[in-house]
Structures are given as structure tokens and as C-alpha cells.
Amino acid sequence: MHVNNKLPTKQRVTIFINPDLLKQAKAQAVLEDITLANLIERALLQHLPKEIVIKKPELKI
């Protein structure tokens, strides 16, 4: 995620999430001594594929 040897950029997002899940995520972040944002970013990196390939559908004429 590094571009031109600069620090990676971050983007602010707003999501709606189950309050119990958020509470659990915050507690886990405290246990791991990391930020909630870092915990969520790690979870996304583990869940998502390393490379995303988006193909346009073939048009049948």
C-alpha cells in the first residue's frame, strides 16, 4: 500500500455495525494494544484476496 516510498495514506469511513460486535472489536483492540482502526484493517487484509481482478462482462450480440 505504499506509494512512492511515502507513508500509506488513510481514508476516513463511516459504517453502521452491530453494537455488540463493535464492543467486542474494541475490547480485542485493547487486548492487542492496537487501535480499533488497525484491528479492522488487519481483519480486512486477512479476509480479502491479495489481488482483486474485476472483469467486464462479455456482451453477447
N, C-alpha and C positions, 0 to 999 in steps of 0.2 A: 503494500500500500504506500510505499514511499515514492514520491515523485521528485525527480531532480535532486536527490540527496537532501531534501528538506524534511522536516518533521511531518508525520502524517497529519492530514487535516481532519477535523471532526465537524460533524454537522448536527445541529440540534434537531431533535424529533419529538413529537408528542404522540403518545399511544394510549389507548384505553386497554387496561389489563385487569384481570380479576384481582381484587384487593388481597385475597389470601395468598395468591401466587406472588404478588409484589412483596408482601410481608416476608414470605419465605426467601425470596431473592435477596432482599435487604439483609436478612439475618445471615444468609450464606456469604454475602459480600463481607460482612463484619468478621465472620469466622476466618475467611481467607485473607483478611486485611487488604482488601481491594475496594475500589469504588463500585457502585451499582452499575455504572456505565461500562466499566471494564468487565464485570461479570457477564453482562448481557452481550457485549461484543465477543467475548470468548465463547459463549454458548452458540451464538450465530455462526462463528467461524467453524466450530465443531460440527454444526448441523448442516451448513450449506456446502455444496460441492466446491471443489477448489477452482473450477473453471465453469463459467456459465456460457453456454452456447445457445443463442437464440436464432432459430431458423425461420425464415419467412415460409409460409405455406405455399406449396406449388399450386398455381392456378391452372385448373383444367378447362381448356377452351374447346 
